[in-house]
Amino acid sequence: MKQDETCELQSELNRLCAKFRVGKHLHVIVTEDKDNDSLVMARKSLGLPEFQDISGEVIGDILFIYITDDFKRAMHTLHHEFFEWFINARFVKGYDYLVHVYHDVITRMVYNDKEEGIERLAFAEDLEYKRLKKEGTKRG
Ligand SMILES: [Zn+2]
């Protein structure tokens, strides 16, 4: 990933934070090294599931993107992870508290539907990003 592409990902994330009025600003880190010790430890301490094949995730204030060779896919990952983080922070956590006895079962049950919804949101933002870029180029 080129430096200006990483900057572009960060400014897109800033745009989303402003659009959805999320107070705290997230930071983007693009890295291939998703299995380094500190990330593995952070996932463990947060109780995040260990997926074999993740393309991104949010840990703390950092949105990690593990796709380094394809800007379009990295952008889609950013959109996906933003919505996943947003939905988890705003809707799922409160719900989790009530159902913590069934936490594992319900998380697994909810996960598939949630992913589908998140993908729809992410594709919508892919389109908006494309449209905004097109308008930006027209104006020069
Ligand atoms: Zn996801």
Backbone and ligand atoms as CSV (ligand in chain L), in Angstrom:
chain,resi,resn,atom,element,x,y,z
A,1,MET,N,N,0.855,-1.196,0.000
A,1,MET,CA,C,0.000,0.000,0.000
A,1,MET,C,C,0.885,1.239,0.000
A,2,LYS,N,N,0.599,2.138,-0.939
A,2,LYS,CA,C,1.382,3.378,-0.992
A,2,LYS,C,C,0.947,4.323,0.130
A,3,GLN,N,N,1.854,5.232,0.476
A,3,GLN,CA,C,1.580,6.175,1.563
A,3,GLN,C,C,0.304,6.981,1.300
A,4,ASP,N,N,0.135,7.458,0.061
A,4,ASP,CA,C,-1.050,8.285,-0.221
A,4,ASP,C,C,-2.331,7.447,-0.179
A,5,GLU,N,N,-2.225,6.155,-0.429
A,5,GLU,CA,C,-3.413,5.286,-0.309
A,5,GLU,C,C,-3.782,5.096,1.157
A,6,THR,N,N,-2.788,4.958,2.000
A,6,THR,CA,C,-3.054,4.859,3.437
A,6,THR,C,C,-3.692,6.149,3.950
A,7,CYS,N,N,-3.198,7.283,3.491
A,7,CYS,CA,C,-3.799,8.579,3.854
A,7,CYS,C,C,-5.246,8.650,3.377
A,8,GLU,N,N,-5.487,8.137,2.187
A,8,GLU,CA,C,-6.835,8.131,1.628
A,8,GLU,C,C,-7.776,7.288,2.488
A,9,LEU,N,N,-7.299,6.150,2.969
A,9,LEU,CA,C,-8.107,5.310,3.858
A,9,LEU,C,C,-8.429,6.060,5.153
A,10,GLN,N,N,-7.422,6.762,5.685
A,10,GLN,CA,C,-7.652,7.515,6.917
A,10,GLN,C,C,-8.677,8.636,6.694
A,11,SER,N,N,-8.590,9.318,5.556
A,11,SER,CA,C,-9.530,10.432,5.371
A,11,SER,C,C,-10.938,9.910,5.084
A,12,GLU,N,N,-11.040,8.735,4.480
A,12,GLU,CA,C,-12.361,8.119,4.310
A,12,GLU,C,C,-12.938,7.735,5.679
A,13,LEU,N,N,-12.119,7.232,6.543
A,13,LEU,CA,C,-12.585,6.883,7.888
A,13,LEU,C,C,-13.014,8.145,8.648
A,14,ASN,N,N,-12.267,9.223,8.491
A,14,ASN,CA,C,-12.674,10.489,9.113
A,14,ASN,C,C,-14.033,10.941,8.586
A,15,ARG,N,N,-14.236,10.756,7.267
A,15,ARG,CA,C,-15.524,11.129,6.663
A,15,ARG,C,C,-16.663,10.332,7.297
A,16,LEU,N,N,-16.452,9.020,7.475
A,16,LEU,CA,C,-17.502,8.186,8.077
A,16,LEU,C,C,-17.775,8.594,9.520
A,17,CYS,N,N,-16.719,8.875,10.281
A,17,CYS,CA,C,-16.901,9.293,11.678
A,17,CYS,C,C,-17.730,10.571,11.742
A,18,ALA,N,N,-17.468,11.492,10.808
A,18,ALA,CA,C,-18.235,12.739,10.772
A,18,ALA,C,C,-19.670,12.461,10.330
A,19,LYS,N,N,-19.825,11.642,9.289
A,19,LYS,CA,C,-21.152,11.355,8.747
A,19,LYS,C,C,-22.064,10.716,9.793
A,20,PHE,N,N,-21.517,9.768,10.552
A,20,PHE,CA,C,-22.337,9.052,11.528
A,20,PHE,C,C,-22.197,9.627,12.933
A,21,ARG,N,N,-21.544,10.783,13.007
A,21,ARG,CA,C,-21.396,11.508,14.273
A,21,ARG,C,C,-20.858,10.616,15.390
A,22,VAL,N,N,-19.802,9.927,15.040
A,22,VAL,CA,C,-19.111,9.133,16.046
A,22,VAL,C,C,-18.040,10.032,16.636
A,23,GLY,N,N,-18.176,10.277,17.932
A,23,GLY,CA,C,-17.324,11.266,18.563
A,23,GLY,C,C,-15.843,10.981,18.466
A,24,LYS,N,N,-15.476,9.780,18.808
A,24,LYS,CA,C,-14.033,9.524,18.854
A,24,LYS,C,C,-13.526,9.094,17.488
A,25,HIS,N,N,-12.332,9.545,17.198
A,25,HIS,CA,C,-11.784,9.228,15.886
A,25,HIS,C,C,-10.924,7.981,15.917
A,26,LEU,N,N,-11.216,7.150,14.977
A,26,LEU,CA,C,-10.444,5.922,14.831
A,26,LEU,C,C,-9.239,6.192,13.935
A,27,HIS,N,N,-8.242,5.378,14.090
A,27,HIS,CA,C,-7.053,5.483,13.240
A,27,HIS,C,C,-6.888,4.206,12.429
A,28,VAL,N,N,-6.415,4.401,11.215
A,28,VAL,CA,C,-6.195,3.247,10.341
A,28,VAL,C,C,-4.741,2.812,10.402
A,29,ILE,N,N,-4.555,1.518,10.529
A,29,ILE,CA,C,-3.217,0.958,10.324
A,29,ILE,C,C,-3.344,-0.160,9.293
A,30,VAL,N,N,-2.566,-0.050,8.236
A,30,VAL,CA,C,-2.538,-1.092,7.222
A,30,VAL,C,C,-1.292,-1.926,7.456
A,31,THR,N,N,-1.491,-3.207,7.680
A,31,THR,CA,C,-0.337,-4.073,7.959
A,31,THR,C,C,-0.607,-5.490,7.500
A,32,GLU,N,N,0.446,-6.160,7.096
A,32,GLU,CA,C,0.324,-7.569,6.734
A,32,GLU,C,C,0.393,-8.448,7.963
A,33,ASP,N,N,0.944,-7.890,9.020
A,33,ASP,CA,C,1.353,-8.688,10.170
A,33,ASP,C,C,0.222,-8.813,11.183
A,34,LYS,N,N,-0.803,-9.610,10.823
A,34,LYS,CA,C,-1.967,-9.689,11.711
A,34,LYS,C,C,-1.777,-10.658,12.858
A,35,ASP,N,N,-0.711,-11.424,12.824
A,35,ASP,CA,C,-0.515,-12.418,13.880
A,35,ASP,C,C,0.647,-12.094,14.799
A,36,ASN,N,N,1.017,-10.820,14.864
A,36,ASN,CA,C,2.092,-10.495,15.806
A,36,ASN,C,C,1.588,-10.607,17.241
A,37,ASP,N,N,2.511,-10.782,18.153
A,37,ASP,CA,C,2.163,-11.128,19.535
A,37,ASP,C,C,1.208,-10.142,20.179
A,38,SER,N,N,1.444,-8.847,19.969
A,38,SER,CA,C,0.612,-7.877,20.679
A,38,SER,C,C,-0.825,-7.898,20.156
A,39,LEU,N,N,-1.012,-8.153,18.856
A,39,LEU,CA,C,-2.379,-8.265,18.335
A,39,LEU,C,C,-3.059,-9.525,18.837
A,40,VAL,N,N,-2.338,-10.619,18.854
A,40,VAL,CA,C,-2.908,-11.871,19.357
A,40,VAL,C,C,-3.323,-11.703,20.817
A,41,MET,N,N,-2.467,-11.047,21.602
A,41,MET,CA,C,-2.781,-10.819,23.015
A,41,MET,C,C,-3.978,-9.893,23.182
A,42,ALA,N,N,-4.017,-8.835,22.363
A,42,ALA,CA,C,-5.132,-7.890,22.446
A,42,ALA,C,C,-6.452,-8.587,22.131
A,43,ARG,N,N,-6.456,-9.412,21.087
A,43,ARG,CA,C,-7.666,-10.158,20.736
A,43,ARG,C,C,-8.113,-11.043,21.884
A,44,LYS,N,N,-7.150,-11.727,22.480
A,44,LYS,CA,C,-7.457,-12.634,23.571
A,44,LYS,C,C,-8.069,-11.879,24.735
A,45,SER,N,N,-7.439,-10.756,25.111
A,45,SER,CA,C,-7.916,-10.032,26.281
A,45,SER,C,C,-9.277,-9.383,26.023
A,46,LEU,N,N,-9.593,-9.098,24.775
A,46,LEU,CA,C,-10.899,-8.531,24.448
A,46,LEU,C,C,-11.945,-9.606,24.169
A,47,GLY,N,N,-11.505,-10.852,24.158
A,47,GLY,CA,C,-12.422,-11.945,23.862
A,47,GLY,C,C,-12.873,-11.967,22.415
A,48,LEU,N,N,-12.056,-11.397,21.522
A,48,LEU,CA,C,-12.415,-11.436,20.102
A,48,LEU,C,C,-12.132,-12.833,19.555
A,49,PRO,N,N,-12.999,-13.267,18.661
A,49,PRO,CA,C,-12.786,-14.603,18.106
A,49,PRO,C,C,-11.540,-14.647,17.227
A,50,GLU,N,N,-10.911,-15.799,17.183
A,50,GLU,CA,C,-9.727,-15.981,16.339
A,50,GLU,C,C,-10.155,-16.545,15.001
A,51,PHE,N,N,-10.250,-15.685,14.013
A,51,PHE,CA,C,-10.570,-16.186,12.683
A,51,PHE,C,C,-9.274,-16.427,11.917
A,52,GLN,N,N,-9.306,-17.418,11.073
A,52,GLN,CA,C,-8.131,-17.724,10.263
A,52,GLN,C,C,-7.880,-16.615,9.257
A,53,ASP,N,N,-8.968,-16.156,8.672
A,53,ASP,CA,C,-8.820,-15.382,7.451
A,53,ASP,C,C,-9.538,-14.043,7.569
A,54,ILE,N,N,-9.038,-13.176,8.446
A,54,ILE,CA,C,-9.684,-11.880,8.582
A,54,ILE,C,C,-8.982,-10.865,7.692
A,55,SER,N,N,-9.781,-9.952,7.148
A,55,SER,CA,C,-9.170,-8.912,6.319
A,55,SER,C,C,-9.048,-7.597,7.093
A,56,GLY,N,N,-9.683,-7.532,8.263
A,56,GLY,CA,C,-9.550,-6.339,9.081
A,56,GLY,C,C,-10.250,-6.524,10.412
A,57,GLU,N,N,-10.041,-5.585,11.344
A,57,GLU,CA,C,-10.717,-5.612,12.637
A,57,GLU,C,C,-10.438,-4.303,13.362
A,58,VAL,N,N,-11.281,-4.028,14.361
A,58,VAL,CA,C,-11.038,-2.846,15.189
A,58,VAL,C,C,-10.609,-3.320,16.568
A,59,ILE,N,N,-9.460,-2.832,17.006
A,59,ILE,CA,C,-9.000,-3.108,18.364
A,59,ILE,C,C,-8.713,-1.764,19.008
A,60,GLY,N,N,-9.443,-1.470,20.086
A,60,GLY,CA,C,-9.311,-0.154,20.703
A,60,GLY,C,C,-9.726,0.926,19.722
A,61,ASP,N,N,-8.859,1.896,19.534
A,61,ASP,CA,C,-9.154,3.005,18.618
A,61,ASP,C,C,-8.555,2.781,17.235
A,62,ILE,N,N,-8.061,1.602,17.002
A,62,ILE,CA,C,-7.351,1.369,15.736
A,62,ILE,C,C,-8.126,0.403,14.853
A,63,LEU,N,N,-8.361,0.856,13.630
A,63,LEU,CA,C,-8.976,-0.016,12.631
A,63,LEU,C,C,-7.843,-0.608,11.791
A,64,PHE,N,N,-7.609,-1.886,12.000
A,64,PHE,CA,C,-6.550,-2.580,11.269
A,64,PHE,C,C,-7.084,-3.092,9.942
A,65,ILE,N,N,-6.300,-2.886,8.903
A,65,ILE,CA,C,-6.607,-3.464,7.599
A,65,ILE,C,C,-5.442,-4.360,7.224
A,66,TYR,N,N,-5.759,-5.615,6.951
A,66,TYR,CA,C,-4.698,-6.588,6.684
A,66,TYR,C,C,-4.530,-6.859,5.194
A,67,ILE,N,N,-5.189,-6.038,4.377
A,67,ILE,CA,C,-5.036,-6.160,2.931
A,67,ILE,C,C,-4.096,-5.059,2.473
A,68,THR,N,N,-2.951,-5.454,1.963
A,68,THR,CA,C,-1.921,-4.457,1.677
A,68,THR,C,C,-1.667,-4.280,0.183
A,69,ASP,N,N,-2.258,-5.141,-0.632
A,69,ASP,CA,C,-1.889,-5.146,-2.055
A,69,ASP,C,C,-3.039,-4.777,-2.989
A,70,ASP,N,N,-4.181,-4.364,-2.408
A,70,ASP,CA,C,-5.350,-4.122,-3.250
A,70,ASP,C,C,-6.167,-2.995,-2.613
A,71,PHE,N,N,-6.015,-1.791,-3.148
A,71,PHE,CA,C,-6.632,-0.626,-2.520
A,71,PHE,C,C,-8.150,-0.738,-2.446
A,72,LYS,N,N,-8.765,-1.230,-3.535
A,72,LYS,CA,C,-10.219,-1.339,-3.571
A,72,LYS,C,C,-10.739,-2.281,-2.481
A,73,ARG,N,N,-10.060,-3.409,-2.323
A,73,ARG,CA,C,-10.457,-4.349,-1.267
A,73,ARG,C,C,-10.171,-3.775,0.117
A,74,ALA,N,N,-9.077,-3.049,0.240
A,74,ALA,CA,C,-8.760,-2.411,1.524
A,74,ALA,C,C,-9.853,-1.403,1.891
A,75,MET,N,N,-10.309,-0.642,0.888
A,75,MET,CA,C,-11.376,0.333,1.120
A,75,MET,C,C,-12.669,-0.376,1.538
A,76,HIS,N,N,-12.982,-1.469,0.857
A,76,HIS,CA,C,-14.183,-2.211,1.237
A,76,HIS,C,C,-14.050,-2.760,2.661
A,77,THR,N,N,-12.887,-3.248,2.995
A,77,THR,CA,C,-12.635,-3.745,4.350
A,77,THR,C,C,-12.836,-2.630,5.373
A,78,LEU,N,N,-12.349,-1.440,5.055
A,78,LEU,CA,C,-12.540,-0.298,5.947
A,78,LEU,C,C,-14.033,-0.047,6.182
A,79,HIS,N,N,-14.811,-0.051,5.096
A,79,HIS,CA,C,-16.254,0.170,5.231
A,79,HIS,C,C,-16.898,-0.935,6.069
A,80,HIS,N,N,-16.518,-2.161,5.780
A,80,HIS,CA,C,-17.081,-3.290,6.526
A,80,HIS,C,C,-16.744,-3.187,8.014
A,81,GLU,N,N,-15.474,-2.966,8.324
A,81,GLU,CA,C,-15.053,-2.955,9.729
A,81,GLU,C,C,-15.630,-1.753,10.471
A,82,PHE,N,N,-15.763,-0.629,9.784
A,82,PHE,CA,C,-16.373,0.532,10.425
A,82,PHE,C,C,-17.788,0.192,10.890
A,83,PHE,N,N,-18.586,-0.388,9.983
A,83,PHE,CA,C,-19.967,-0.699,10.359
A,83,PHE,C,C,-20.029,-1.777,11.421
A,84,GLU,N,N,-19.144,-2.731,11.339
A,84,GLU,CA,C,-19.126,-3.786,12.347
A,84,GLU,C,C,-18.833,-3.193,13.720
A,85,TRP,N,N,-17.846,-2.308,13.776
A,85,TRP,CA,C,-17.493,-1.650,15.023
A,85,TRP,C,C,-18.660,-0.798,15.538
A,86,PHE,N,N,-19.254,-0.041,14.618
A,86,PHE,CA,C,-20.356,0.846,14.962
A,86,PHE,C,C,-21.531,0.051,15.542
A,87,ILE,N,N,-21.898,-1.012,14.860
A,87,ILE,CA,C,-23.035,-1.825,15.283
A,87,ILE,C,C,-22.737,-2.516,16.599
A,88,ASN,N,N,-21.544,-3.047,16.735
A,88,ASN,CA,C,-21.184,-3.692,17.995
A,88,ASN,C,C,-21.228,-2.714,19.151
A,89,ALA,N,N,-20.675,-1.514,18.935
A,89,ALA,CA,C,-20.598,-0.538,20.018
A,89,ALA,C,C,-21.980,-0.030,20.412
A,90,ARG,N,N,-22.853,0.152,19.404
A,90,ARG,CA,C,-24.121,0.820,19.694
A,90,ARG,C,C,-25.261,-0.123,20.019
A,91,PHE,N,N,-25.270,-1.280,19.395
A,91,PHE,CA,C,-26.451,-2.129,19.537
A,91,PHE,C,C,-26.191,-3.460,20.226
A,92,VAL,N,N,-25.094,-4.068,19.911
A,92,VAL,CA,C,-24.923,-5.446,20.360
A,92,VAL,C,C,-24.514,-5.529,21.815
A,93,LYS,N,N,-23.653,-4.601,22.273
A,93,LYS,CA,C,-23.108,-4.715,23.625
A,93,LYS,C,C,-24.185,-4.663,24.702
A,94,GLY,N,N,-25.130,-3.742,24.578
A,94,GLY,CA,C,-26.202,-3.649,25.550
A,94,GLY,C,C,-27.039,-4.911,25.572
A,95,TYR,N,N,-27.260,-5.420,24.413
A,95,TYR,CA,C,-28.013,-6.661,24.266
A,95,TYR,C,C,-27.253,-7.819,24.891
A,96,ASP,N,N,-25.982,-7.844,24.677
A,96,ASP,CA,C,-25.133,-8.906,25.237
A,96,ASP,C,C,-25.310,-9.033,26.746
A,97,TYR,N,N,-25.398,-7.875,27.387
A,97,TYR,CA,C,-25.492,-7.886,28.846
A,97,TYR,C,C,-26.693,-8.705,29.314
A,98,LEU,N,N,-27.816,-8.500,28.666
A,98,LEU,CA,C,-29.038,-9.197,29.055
A,98,LEU,C,C,-28.963,-10.696,28.798
A,99,VAL,N,N,-28.263,-11.047,27.801
A,99,VAL,CA,C,-28.301,-12.455,27.392
A,99,VAL,C,C,-26.964,-13.158,27.616
A,100,HIS,N,N,-26.186,-12.629,28.568
A,100,HIS,CA,C,-24.816,-13.145,28.651
A,100,HIS,C,C,-24.757,-14.638,28.950
A,101,VAL,N,N,-25.813,-15.143,29.560
A,101,VAL,CA,C,-25.840,-16.585,29.824
A,101,VAL,C,C,-25.799,-17.362,28.502
A,102,TYR,N,N,-26.456,-16.791,27.508
A,102,TYR,CA,C,-26.530,-17.465,26.204
A,102,TYR,C,C,-25.551,-16.838,25.214
A,103,HIS,N,N,-24.611,-16.114,25.757
A,103,HIS,CA,C,-23.752,-15.284,24.913
A,103,HIS,C,C,-23.190,-16.008,23.689
A,104,ASP,N,N,-22.553,-17.126,23.931
A,104,ASP,CA,C,-21.883,-17.820,22.818
A,104,ASP,C,C,-22.875,-18.265,21.752
A,105,VAL,N,N,-23.957,-18.829,22.204
A,105,VAL,CA,C,-24.963,-19.326,21.269
A,105,VAL,C,C,-25.552,-18.178,20.455
A,106,ILE,N,N,-25.925,-17.111,21.165
A,106,ILE,CA,C,-26.586,-16.002,20.479
A,106,ILE,C,C,-25.610,-15.263,19.571
A,107,THR,N,N,-24.384,-15.096,20.031
A,107,THR,CA,C,-23.384,-14.454,19.173
A,107,THR,C,C,-23.246,-15.233,17.882
A,108,ARG,N,N,-23.177,-16.534,17.986
A,108,ARG,CA,C,-23.044,-17.362,16.786
A,108,ARG,C,C,-24.284,-17.266,15.898
A,109,MET,N,N,-25.451,-17.266,16.539
A,109,MET,CA,C,-26.700,-17.184,15.769
A,109,MET,C,C,-26.824,-15.854,15.058
A,110,VAL,N,N,-26.481,-14.793,15.774
A,110,VAL,CA,C,-26.650,-13.445,15.245
A,110,VAL,C,C,-25.611,-13.152,14.172
A,111,TYR,N,N,-24.444,-13.778,14.298
A,111,TYR,CA,C,-23.300,-13.384,13.491
A,111,TYR,C,C,-23.570,-13.418,11.993
A,112,ASN,N,N,-24.162,-14.482,11.498
A,112,ASN,CA,C,-24.359,-14.604,10.055
A,112,ASN,C,C,-25.253,-13.506,9.501
A,113,ASP,N,N,-26.377,-13.245,10.142
A,113,ASP,CA,C,-27.280,-12.187,9.686
A,113,ASP,C,C,-26.604,-10.832,9.754
A,114,LYS,N,N,-25.872,-10.631,10.849
A,114,LYS,CA,C,-25.217,-9.345,11.049
A,114,LYS,C,C,-24.196,-9.095,9.948
A,115,GLU,N,N,-23.412,-10.108,9.642
A,115,GLU,CA,C,-22.410,-9.963,8.577
A,115,GLU,C,C,-23.073,-9.578,7.252
A,116,GLU,N,N,-24.199,-10.178,6.960
A,116,GLU,CA,C,-24.884,-9.882,5.708
A,116,GLU,C,C,-25.330,-8.418,5.671
A,117,GLY,N,N,-25.893,-7.974,6.785
A,117,GLY,CA,C,-26.310,-6.578,6.875
A,117,GLY,C,C,-25.129,-5.631,6.762
A,118,ILE,N,N,-24.030,-5.980,7.425
A,118,ILE,CA,C,-22.836,-5.141,7.392
A,118,ILE,C,C,-22.282,-5.059,5.976
A,119,GLU,N,N,-22.294,-6.180,5.260
A,119,GLU,CA,C,-21.809,-6.170,3.880
A,119,GLU,C,C,-22.641,-5.218,3.015
A,120,ARG,N,N,-23.955,-5.207,3.208
A,120,ARG,CA,C,-24.805,-4.270,2.453
A,120,ARG,C,C,-24.404,-2.829,2.728
A,121,LEU,N,N,-24.198,-2.525,4.017
A,121,LEU,CA,C,-23.786,-1.172,4.381
A,121,LEU,C,C,-22.429,-0.828,3.766
A,122,ALA,N,N,-21.520,-1.795,3.815
A,122,ALA,CA,C,-20.173,-1.555,3.293
A,122,ALA,C,C,-20.208,-1.305,1.788
A,123,PHE,N,N,-21.010,-2.058,1.054
A,123,PHE,CA,C,-21.110,-1.854,-0.393
A,123,PHE,C,C,-21.742,-0.493,-0.711
A,124,ALA,N,N,-22.698,-0.088,0.099
A,124,ALA,CA,C,-23.300,1.239,-0.102
A,124,ALA,C,C,-22.247,2.334,0.046
A,125,GLU,N,N,-21.364,2.185,1.033
A,125,GLU,CA,C,-20.301,3.183,1.217
A,125,GLU,C,C,-19.243,3.080,0.121
A,126,ASP,N,N,-19.002,1.876,-0.407
A,126,ASP,CA,C,-18.102,1.737,-1.564
A,126,ASP,C,C,-18.617,2.621,-2.703
A,127,LEU,N,N,-19.927,2.541,-2.942
A,127,LEU,CA,C,-20.538,3.317,-4.021
A,127,LEU,C,C,-20.461,4.809,-3.748
A,128,GLU,N,N,-20.762,5.191,-2.503
A,128,GLU,CA,C,-20.709,6.621,-2.173
A,128,GLU,C,C,-19.291,7.164,-2.322
A,129,TYR,N,N,-18.327,6.383,-1.870
A,129,TYR,CA,C,-16.924,6.790,-2.005
A,129,TYR,C,C,-16.580,6.999,-3.478
A,130,LYS,N,N,-16.994,6.051,-4.324
A,130,LYS,CA,C,-16.729,6.130,-5.759
A,130,LYS,C,C,-17.374,7.391,-6.356
A,131,ARG,N,N,-18.632,7.639,-5.961
A,131,ARG,CA,C,-19.361,8.808,-6.463
A,131,ARG,C,C,-18.665,10.107,-6.037
A,132,LEU,N,N,-18.280,10.185,-4.769
A,132,LEU,CA,C,-17.615,11.395,-4.270
A,132,LEU,C,C,-16.304,11.646,-4.993
A,133,LYS,N,N,-15.560,10.553,-5.253
A,133,LYS,CA,C,-14.284,10.695,-5.964
A,133,LYS,C,C,-14.517,11.218,-7.376
A,134,LYS,N,N,-15.556,10.676,-8.032
A,134,LYS,CA,C,-15.890,11.067,-9.400
A,134,LYS,C,C,-16.233,12.559,-9.438
A,135,GLU,N,N,-17.063,12.994,-8.506
A,135,GLU,CA,C,-17.432,14.407,-8.444
A,135,GLU,C,C,-16.210,15.276,-8.178
A,136,GLY,N,N,-15.350,14.787,-7.302
A,136,GLY,CA,C,-14.129,15.518,-6.967
A,136,GLY,C,C,-13.242,15.717,-8.182
A,137,THR,N,N,-13.131,14.665,-9.018
A,137,THR,CA,C,-12.272,14.783,-10.205
A,137,THR,C,C,-12.875,15.733,-11.209
A,138,LYS,N,N,-14.219,15.709,-11.335
A,138,LYS,CA,C,-14.893,16.596,-12.289
A,138,LYS,C,C,-14.600,18.047,-11.970
A,139,ARG,N,N,-14.658,18.355,-10.653
A,139,ARG,CA,C,-14.383,19.733,-10.257
A,139,ARG,C,C,-12.903,20.071,-10.386
A,140,GLY,N,N,-12.103,19.044,-10.468
A,140,GLY,CA,C,-10.656,19.245,-10.603
A,140,GLY,C,C,-10.078,19.501,-9.243
L,1,ZN,ZN,ZN,-17.274,-8.769,9.734
